Amino acid sequence: MKRQITESAGVPGAQINIGKPARSVSEMIGKFRELGLLGFILLLSVGVQLRNPSFLTWENISDIATNTAILSILAVGMMLVIITRGIDLSIGATLAVSGMISALLVSHYPGIHPLLAIASGIGIGLICGMVIGCLVAWVNILPIIATLGMMNVYRGLTFEASGGKWVSAHQMPTGFKAIATGTLFGVNNLILIAVAIYIVAYYFISHTRSGRRIYAVGSNPDSATISGIRSGRVLWLVYTIMGGLSGLAGVLWVSKFASAQGDTASGYELSVIAACVLGGVSIAGGVGKISGIVLGSVLLGILNNALPMIDVSPFWQMFIQGTIILIAVLINALVKRGIDRNHLMRRKI
């Protein structure tokens, strides 16, 4: 509804119609961010293809999708954590301990069904996530401190469980290795699992009360509490989900590479956070879309695959990836600042 203000001077009865402020550039960028990211991915792919004709072959595209699957699975959990204004630096260590224990299990009991191996990894991951969730939600330890501390704990447990040794390919049964290397209807199992995770995650955050509460807690924790949302339970839930996905990723990682080591996925959490940031997830909380982290994961996977194919030096690869991530962070910050400013102007009118 438009407000009408009659001027006291000038033409009698003159009226000024004041409607809603025009949509800001920041809001437009935020709304169509995924399209821009998709366009950048397409342009990058075309550019690399011109330099190396083997880039857009079916075999290489399949390799990119397969190599990106585990990253994209972890990005789902990290998105939920970041939306609540948190961070999880322990996912690499959780992945390692889950993968190691699952590998030790199948090496001692070769006849075990692969689904039980997957269940064991997820179970271990859930326990790890629950512990962190308790520290953050009810002990009120800052997420970065809690996850950093537990990262070292889980790494220590990985080395203790394995006695400092590796579990190699010949110790793993064929059925276990087929979890990640097998195919269904010609599509790699890793890709199918990642797609299933994304479908479930989309339904969860879009059509369930718990999913909406996660955004509410991240957008304004105080208002969420006043509204009757138990923020502690929400925080515990997102870190538990993150742990479960890390446990699943641990089994898939060990199955894919047919090797379990104490330093497995060391530093991998940084790549997962980068995929979320590239996908438009705001570190300030409250903002994040499934479509965004899919594209962010794909972009990171393409960069990891394409830069070596066009003979870019490893040092320049790190520089290029870091620059792109920094630009994404700046865009996120500018978009959020513009949207907040425009909302403030609307309240004043």
C-alpha positions as CSV (number, residue, x, y, z in Angstrom):
1,M,0.0,0.0,0.0
2,K,1.4,3.4,-1.0
3,R,1.6,6.2,1.5
4,Q,0.4,9.7,0.3
5,I,2.0,12.9,1.7
6,T,0.3,16.2,0.9
7,E,2.7,19.2,0.6
8,S,1.8,22.2,2.8
9,A,3.4,24.6,0.3
10,G,3.4,24.8,-3.4
11,V,0.5,23.5,-5.5
12,P,-2.4,22.9,-3.2
13,G,-3.4,19.3,-3.0
14,A,-0.1,18.1,-4.6
15,Q,0.6,14.6,-3.6
16,I,3.8,12.5,-3.5
17,N,3.5,8.8,-3.8
18,I,6.0,6.9,-1.8
19,G,6.1,3.2,-2.5
20,K,8.6,0.5,-1.7
21,P,12.2,1.5,-2.4
22,A,13.6,0.1,-5.7
23,R,15.3,-3.2,-5.4
24,S,19.0,-2.6,-4.7
25,V,21.8,-3.8,-6.8
26,S,23.0,-6.0,-3.9
27,E,19.6,-7.7,-3.6
28,M,19.6,-8.3,-7.4
29,I,23.1,-9.9,-7.1
30,G,22.0,-12.0,-4.2
31,K,18.9,-13.2,-6.0
32,F,20.7,-14.2,-9.2
33,R,24.1,-15.1,-7.6
34,E,23.7,-18.8,-8.6
35,L,23.1,-17.8,-12.3
36,G,26.2,-15.7,-12.2
37,L,28.2,-18.5,-10.7
38,L,26.9,-21.0,-13.3
39,G,27.8,-18.5,-16.0
40,F,31.4,-18.3,-14.7
41,I,31.7,-22.1,-14.6
42,L,30.5,-22.3,-18.2
43,L,33.0,-19.6,-19.3
44,L,35.8,-21.2,-17.4
45,S,35.0,-24.6,-18.9
46,V,34.9,-23.2,-22.5
47,G,38.2,-21.3,-21.9
48,V,40.0,-24.5,-20.6
49,Q,38.5,-26.5,-23.5
50,L,40.1,-24.1,-26.0
51,R,43.4,-24.8,-24.3
52,N,43.0,-28.5,-23.8
53,P,40.4,-30.3,-26.0
54,S,40.4,-33.3,-23.7
55,F,38.8,-31.3,-20.8
56,L,35.1,-31.6,-21.8
57,T,35.4,-35.3,-22.7
58,W,32.9,-37.6,-21.0
59,E,35.7,-39.4,-19.2
60,N,37.1,-36.2,-17.7
61,I,33.7,-34.8,-16.7
62,S,33.0,-38.1,-15.0
63,D,36.3,-37.8,-13.1
64,I,35.5,-34.3,-12.0
65,A,32.1,-35.4,-10.7
66,T,33.5,-38.4,-8.9
67,N,36.4,-36.4,-7.3
68,T,34.0,-33.7,-6.2
69,A,31.4,-36.0,-4.7
70,I,32.9,-36.4,-1.2
71,L,33.6,-32.6,-1.1
72,S,30.0,-31.8,-2.0
73,I,28.7,-34.2,0.7
74,L,30.7,-32.5,3.4
75,A,29.6,-29.1,2.0
76,V,26.0,-29.9,2.9
77,G,26.8,-30.3,6.6
78,M,29.2,-27.4,6.7
79,M,26.5,-25.2,5.1
80,L,24.2,-26.0,8.0
81,V,26.9,-25.3,10.5
82,I,27.9,-22.0,9.0
83,I,24.2,-20.9,8.7
84,T,24.1,-21.1,12.5
85,R,27.1,-18.8,12.6
86,G,29.5,-21.7,13.5
87,I,32.4,-23.5,11.9
88,D,33.7,-27.0,12.1
89,L,37.4,-27.5,11.7
90,S,37.3,-31.1,12.9
91,I,35.6,-32.7,9.8
92,G,38.9,-33.9,8.3
93,A,39.8,-35.6,11.6
94,T,36.3,-37.1,12.0
95,L,36.6,-38.4,8.4
96,A,40.0,-39.9,9.2
97,V,38.9,-41.7,12.4
98,S,35.7,-43.0,10.9
99,G,37.5,-44.2,7.8
100,M,40.2,-45.9,9.8
101,I,38.0,-47.8,12.1
102,S,35.8,-48.9,9.2
103,A,38.9,-50.1,7.3
104,L,40.2,-51.9,10.4
105,L,36.7,-53.5,10.8
106,V,36.6,-54.9,7.2
107,S,40.2,-56.0,7.4
108,H,39.5,-58.1,10.4
109,Y,36.1,-59.3,9.2
110,P,36.4,-59.5,5.4
111,G,33.0,-61.1,5.1
112,I,31.1,-58.1,6.6
113,H,28.5,-56.6,4.4
114,P,29.5,-53.2,2.9
115,L,26.4,-51.6,4.3
116,L,27.5,-52.5,7.8
117,A,30.8,-50.9,7.1
118,I,29.0,-47.7,6.0
119,A,26.8,-47.8,9.1
120,S,29.8,-48.1,11.3
121,G,31.5,-45.1,9.8
122,I,28.3,-43.0,10.0
123,G,27.8,-44.1,13.6
124,I,31.3,-43.1,14.6
125,G,30.9,-39.8,12.8
126,L,27.6,-39.1,14.6
127,I,29.2,-39.7,18.0
128,C,32.0,-37.3,17.1
129,G,29.5,-34.7,16.0
130,M,27.3,-35.1,19.1
131,V,30.4,-34.5,21.4
132,I,31.1,-31.3,19.5
133,G,27.5,-30.3,19.5
134,C,27.3,-30.6,23.3
135,L,30.5,-28.5,23.7
136,V,29.1,-25.7,21.5
137,A,25.4,-25.8,22.5
138,W,25.4,-26.5,26.2
139,V,29.0,-25.9,27.4
140,N,29.0,-22.6,25.4
141,I,32.5,-23.1,24.0
142,L,33.1,-21.1,20.8
143,P,32.7,-23.4,17.7
144,I,36.2,-22.6,16.4
145,I,37.8,-23.5,19.7
146,A,35.7,-26.6,20.3
147,T,36.3,-28.0,16.9
148,L,39.9,-27.1,16.8
149,G,40.5,-29.0,20.1
150,M,38.4,-32.0,19.1
151,M,40.3,-32.1,15.7
152,N,43.5,-33.0,17.6
153,V,41.6,-35.4,19.8
154,Y,40.2,-37.3,16.8
155,R,43.5,-37.3,15.0
156,G,45.1,-38.8,18.1
157,L,42.4,-41.5,18.2
158,T,43.0,-42.3,14.5
159,F,46.7,-43.0,15.2
160,E,45.9,-44.9,18.4
161,A,43.4,-47.1,16.6
162,S,45.8,-48.0,13.9
163,G,48.9,-48.2,16.0
164,G,50.5,-45.7,13.6
165,K,50.1,-48.0,10.7
166,W,48.3,-47.9,7.4
167,V,45.5,-50.1,6.2
168,S,46.3,-50.8,2.6
169,A,44.3,-52.1,-0.4
170,H,45.2,-55.8,-0.1
171,Q,43.8,-55.7,3.5
172,M,40.4,-54.5,2.2
173,P,37.8,-56.9,0.6
174,T,36.6,-56.2,-2.9
175,G,33.1,-55.5,-1.8
176,F,34.3,-52.7,0.5
177,K,36.3,-51.1,-2.3
178,A,33.4,-51.3,-4.6
179,I,31.4,-49.0,-2.4
180,A,33.1,-46.0,-4.1
181,T,34.4,-47.5,-7.3
182,G,31.3,-49.5,-8.3
183,T,28.6,-48.2,-10.7
184,L,24.8,-48.3,-11.0
185,F,23.3,-47.8,-14.5
186,G,26.7,-46.6,-15.6
187,V,26.9,-43.9,-12.9
188,N,29.6,-44.1,-10.2
189,N,28.2,-44.8,-6.7
190,L,29.8,-41.7,-5.2
191,I,27.8,-39.5,-7.6
192,L,24.6,-41.3,-6.8
193,I,25.2,-41.0,-3.0
194,A,26.0,-37.3,-3.3
195,V,22.8,-36.7,-5.3
196,A,20.8,-38.6,-2.7
197,I,22.3,-36.5,0.1
198,Y,21.4,-33.3,-1.7
199,I,17.8,-34.4,-2.3
200,V,17.3,-35.2,1.3
201,A,19.1,-32.0,2.4
202,Y,16.9,-29.9,0.2
203,Y,13.7,-31.4,1.5
204,F,15.0,-31.1,5.1
205,I,15.9,-27.4,5.0
206,S,12.9,-26.4,2.8
207,H,10.0,-28.4,4.1
208,T,10.7,-29.3,7.7
209,R,10.3,-27.2,10.9
210,S,13.8,-28.1,12.0
211,G,15.3,-26.8,8.7
212,R,13.5,-23.5,9.1
213,R,14.7,-23.2,12.7
214,I,18.3,-23.6,11.6
215,Y,17.9,-20.4,9.4
216,A,16.1,-18.6,12.2
217,V,18.9,-19.3,14.7
218,G,21.5,-18.2,12.3
219,S,19.7,-15.0,11.2
220,N,18.9,-13.8,14.7
221,P,19.7,-16.0,17.7
222,D,18.0,-13.7,20.2
223,S,14.8,-13.4,18.3
224,A,14.8,-17.2,17.7
225,T,15.0,-17.7,21.5
226,I,12.2,-15.2,22.2
227,S,10.1,-17.1,19.6
228,G,10.5,-20.3,21.6
229,I,13.1,-22.0,19.5
230,R,15.6,-24.0,21.6
231,S,18.8,-22.8,20.0
232,G,20.9,-25.4,21.9
233,R,19.0,-28.2,20.3
234,V,19.4,-26.7,16.9
235,L,23.1,-26.2,17.3
236,W,23.5,-29.8,18.6
237,L,21.5,-31.0,15.6
238,V,23.7,-29.3,13.0
239,Y,27.0,-30.5,14.5
240,T,25.6,-34.0,14.8
241,I,24.5,-34.0,11.1
242,M,28.0,-32.7,10.2
243,G,29.6,-35.5,12.1
244,G,27.4,-38.1,10.4
245,L,28.2,-36.8,7.0
246,S,31.9,-36.8,7.9
247,G,31.6,-40.4,9.0
248,L,30.0,-41.3,5.7
249,A,32.7,-39.4,3.8
250,G,35.3,-41.3,5.8
251,V,34.1,-44.7,4.5
252,L,33.7,-43.4,1.0
253,W,37.2,-41.8,1.1
254,V,38.9,-45.0,2.3
255,S,36.9,-47.1,-0.2
256,K,37.8,-44.8,-3.1
257,F,41.6,-44.6,-2.4
258,A,41.8,-48.1,-0.9
259,S,44.0,-46.7,1.9
260,A,43.4,-45.6,5.5
261,Q,46.1,-43.4,7.1
262,G,46.4,-41.3,10.2
263,D,46.7,-38.1,8.3
264,T,43.9,-38.8,5.8
265,A,42.1,-35.6,4.7
266,S,44.4,-33.4,6.7
267,G,43.4,-29.8,5.9
268,Y,40.4,-30.9,3.8
269,E,38.1,-28.8,6.0
270,L,39.5,-25.7,4.3
271,S,38.4,-26.9,0.9
272,V,34.9,-27.7,2.2
273,I,34.6,-24.2,3.7
274,A,35.9,-22.7,0.5
275,A,33.2,-24.6,-1.5
276,C,30.5,-23.1,0.8
277,V,31.9,-19.6,0.5
278,L,32.0,-19.9,-3.3
279,G,28.4,-21.0,-3.2
280,G,27.2,-17.9,-1.4
281,V,27.0,-19.2,2.2
282,S,27.5,-16.3,4.5
283,I,30.0,-16.6,7.3
284,A,27.8,-14.2,9.2
285,G,25.1,-16.8,9.3
286,G,21.5,-17.1,8.1
287,V,22.2,-17.4,4.4
288,G,22.9,-20.4,2.3
289,K,21.3,-22.5,-0.5
290,I,21.7,-26.1,-1.7
291,S,22.0,-24.9,-5.3
292,G,24.8,-22.6,-4.2
293,I,27.0,-25.1,-2.5
294,V,26.5,-27.5,-5.5
295,L,27.9,-24.9,-7.8
296,G,30.6,-24.0,-5.3
297,S,31.7,-27.6,-5.1
298,V,31.6,-28.0,-8.9
299,L,33.7,-24.8,-9.4
300,L,36.3,-26.0,-6.9
301,G,36.4,-29.4,-8.6
302,I,36.8,-27.8,-12.0
303,L,39.7,-25.6,-10.8
304,N,41.5,-28.6,-9.2
305,N,41.1,-30.5,-12.5
306,A,41.5,-27.8,-15.1
307,L,44.5,-25.8,-13.9
308,P,46.9,-28.8,-14.1
309,M,45.5,-29.6,-17.5
310,I,46.5,-26.2,-18.9
311,D,50.0,-26.5,-17.3
312,V,49.5,-23.9,-14.6
313,S,52.2,-24.0,-12.0
314,P,51.2,-25.5,-8.6
315,F,52.1,-22.2,-7.0
316,W,49.9,-20.3,-9.3
317,Q,47.1,-22.8,-8.8
318,M,47.0,-21.9,-5.1
319,F,47.2,-18.2,-6.0
320,I,44.3,-18.4,-8.5
321,Q,42.1,-20.5,-6.1
322,G,42.8,-18.2,-3.2
323,T,42.0,-15.1,-5.3
324,I,38.7,-16.5,-6.5
325,I,37.7,-17.5,-2.9
326,L,38.7,-14.0,-1.7
327,I,36.5,-12.4,-4.4
328,A,33.6,-14.6,-3.4
329,V,34.0,-13.5,0.3
330,L,34.1,-9.8,-0.8
331,I,31.0,-10.2,-2.9
332,N,29.2,-12.0,0.0
333,A,30.1,-9.1,2.3
334,L,29.0,-6.4,-0.1
335,V,25.8,-8.1,-0.9
336,K,24.9,-8.6,2.8
337,R,25.8,-5.0,3.6
338,G,23.7,-3.7,0.7
339,I,20.7,-5.8,1.7
340,D,20.9,-4.8,5.4
341,R,21.1,-1.1,4.3
342,N,18.1,-1.4,2.1
343,H,16.1,-3.2,4.8
344,L,16.9,-0.4,7.2
345,M,15.7,2.2,4.7
346,R,12.4,0.3,4.3
347,R,11.8,0.3,8.0
348,K,12.3,4.1,8.2
349,I,9.8,4.8,5.5
